Amino acid sequence: MAATATLAALCCLVVGLVVATPLLAASGSQAATLLYEVFGLVCHQIAERSFHLAGHPLAVCHRCFGFYAGFTLGLIVLPLVRPARNWLLEKPRRILLFLAPTAIDWLLPMNTPASRFLTAVLAAAPIAILVWAAVGQIAQQMPRNLPPENP
């Protein structure tokens, strides 16, 4: 459980950094430049395809922000919703159903900020259940009490 909480906290930190970046940019902080560069490694950061805050774009586009937010929400909420959790873990291929709207939205010539964001949230949330289950299995298999090392 501690490993899952750590992962959830890390995800919240990443989402927080995405949102904090334009606020830092508005205040003239050099940290914003660094954060834009770091997030630029994984996102195109086209300003017209990004939400704006304080007159500056978020550190990632609508769809990437949806993936980050959806994964974080899924990691925090879905483990608590036993029927949904069990349904997804019973047949993990069901997660593909949630990816389809994002793929269709991506293929459409006309999509909107809301459609890009919401379909990404829908795609990422159930993926978090697989990660949650994997982290739980790994944590269970780790030795609890390691013997002290001999020099």
Contacts in CASP RR format, 6 or more apart in sequence:
PFRMAT RR
TARGET T0000
AUTHOR 0000-0000-0000
METHOD contacts of the structure
MODEL  1
MAATATLAALCCLVVGLVVATPLLAASGSQAATLLYEVFGLVCHQIAERS
FHLAGHPLAVCHRCFGFYAGFTLGLIVLPLVRPARNWLLEKPRRILLFLA
PTAIDWLLPMNTPASRFLTAVLAAAPIAILVWAAVGQIAQQMPRNLPPEN
P
1 136 0 8 1.000
1 139 0 8 1.000
2 139 0 8 1.000
3 135 0 8 1.000
3 136 0 8 1.000
3 138 0 8 1.000
3 139 0 8 1.000
4 75 0 8 1.000
4 79 0 8 1.000
4 132 0 8 1.000
4 135 0 8 1.000
4 136 0 8 1.000
4 139 0 8 1.000
7 75 0 8 1.000
7 131 0 8 1.000
7 135 0 8 1.000
8 72 0 8 1.000
8 75 0 8 1.000
8 76 0 8 1.000
11 68 0 8 1.000
11 71 0 8 1.000
11 72 0 8 1.000
11 75 0 8 1.000
12 72 0 8 1.000
14 68 0 8 1.000
14 72 0 8 1.000
15 68 0 8 1.000
15 69 0 8 1.000
15 72 0 8 1.000
17 35 0 8 1.000
17 39 0 8 1.000
17 59 0 8 1.000
18 39 0 8 1.000
18 58 0 8 1.000
18 59 0 8 1.000
18 60 0 8 1.000
18 65 0 8 1.000
18 68 0 8 1.000
19 53 0 8 1.000
19 58 0 8 1.000
20 35 0 8 1.000
21 32 0 8 1.000
21 35 0 8 1.000
21 36 0 8 1.000
21 39 0 8 1.000
21 56 0 8 1.000
21 58 0 8 1.000
21 59 0 8 1.000
22 32 0 8 1.000
22 52 0 8 1.000
22 53 0 8 1.000
22 54 0 8 1.000
22 55 0 8 1.000
22 56 0 8 1.000
22 57 0 8 1.000
22 58 0 8 1.000
22 59 0 8 1.000
23 53 0 8 1.000
23 54 0 8 1.000
23 56 0 8 1.000
24 31 0 8 1.000
24 32 0 8 1.000
24 35 0 8 1.000
25 32 0 8 1.000
25 33 0 8 1.000
25 36 0 8 1.000
25 54 0 8 1.000
25 56 0 8 1.000
26 53 0 8 1.000
26 54 0 8 1.000
26 55 0 8 1.000
26 56 0 8 1.000
32 56 0 8 1.000
35 59 0 8 1.000
36 45 0 8 1.000
36 59 0 8 1.000
38 59 0 8 1.000
39 45 0 8 1.000
39 59 0 8 1.000
39 60 0 8 1.000
39 64 0 8 1.000
40 59 0 8 1.000
40 60 0 8 1.000
42 60 0 8 1.000
42 64 0 8 1.000
43 59 0 8 1.000
43 60 0 8 1.000
43 61 0 8 1.000
43 64 0 8 1.000
44 61 0 8 1.000
45 57 0 8 1.000
45 59 0 8 1.000
45 60 0 8 1.000
45 61 0 8 1.000
46 61 0 8 1.000
47 57 0 8 1.000
49 61 0 8 1.000
49 62 0 8 1.000
49 63 0 8 1.000
49 113 0 8 1.000
49 116 0 8 1.000
50 57 0 8 1.000
50 58 0 8 1.000
50 60 0 8 1.000
50 61 0 8 1.000
50 62 0 8 1.000
50 65 0 8 1.000
51 57 0 8 1.000
51 58 0 8 1.000
51 62 0 8 1.000
51 65 0 8 1.000
51 113 0 8 1.000
51 117 0 8 1.000
52 58 0 8 1.000
58 65 0 8 1.000
60 68 0 8 1.000
61 116 0 8 1.000
62 113 0 8 1.000
62 116 0 8 1.000
62 117 0 8 1.000
62 120 0 8 1.000
63 102 0 8 1.000
63 106 0 8 1.000
63 116 0 8 1.000
63 117 0 8 1.000
63 119 0 8 1.000
63 120 0 8 1.000
64 120 0 8 1.000
65 117 0 8 1.000
65 120 0 8 1.000
66 116 0 8 1.000
66 117 0 8 1.000
66 118 0 8 1.000
66 120 0 8 1.000
66 121 0 8 1.000
66 124 0 8 1.000
67 120 0 8 1.000
67 121 0 8 1.000
67 123 0 8 1.000
67 124 0 8 1.000
68 124 0 8 1.000
69 117 0 8 1.000
69 121 0 8 1.000
69 124 0 8 1.000
70 120 0 8 1.000
70 121 0 8 1.000
70 122 0 8 1.000
70 124 0 8 1.000
70 125 0 8 1.000
70 128 0 8 1.000
71 124 0 8 1.000
71 125 0 8 1.000
71 127 0 8 1.000
71 128 0 8 1.000
71 131 0 8 1.000
72 128 0 8 1.000
73 121 0 8 1.000
73 125 0 8 1.000
73 128 0 8 1.000
74 124 0 8 1.000
74 125 0 8 1.000
74 126 0 8 1.000
74 128 0 8 1.000
74 129 0 8 1.000
75 128 0 8 1.000
75 131 0 8 1.000
75 132 0 8 1.000
77 125 0 8 1.000
78 84 0 8 1.000
78 85 0 8 1.000
78 88 0 8 1.000
78 125 0 8 1.000
78 126 0 8 1.000
78 128 0 8 1.000
78 129 0 8 1.000
78 132 0 8 1.000
79 85 0 8 1.000
79 129 0 8 1.000
79 132 0 8 1.000
84 129 0 8 1.000
85 129 0 8 1.000
87 94 0 8 1.000
88 94 0 8 1.000
88 95 0 8 1.000
88 126 0 8 1.000
88 129 0 8 1.000
88 130 0 8 1.000
89 129 0 8 1.000
89 130 0 8 1.000
89 133 0 8 1.000
92 130 0 8 1.000
94 126 0 8 1.000
95 126 0 8 1.000
95 127 0 8 1.000
95 129 0 8 1.000
95 130 0 8 1.000
98 122 0 8 1.000
98 123 0 8 1.000
98 125 0 8 1.000
98 126 0 8 1.000
99 123 0 8 1.000
101 119 0 8 1.000
101 122 0 8 1.000
101 123 0 8 1.000
102 119 0 8 1.000
102 120 0 8 1.000
102 122 0 8 1.000
102 123 0 8 1.000
104 119 0 8 1.000
105 111 0 8 1.000
105 115 0 8 1.000
105 116 0 8 1.000
105 119 0 8 1.000
END
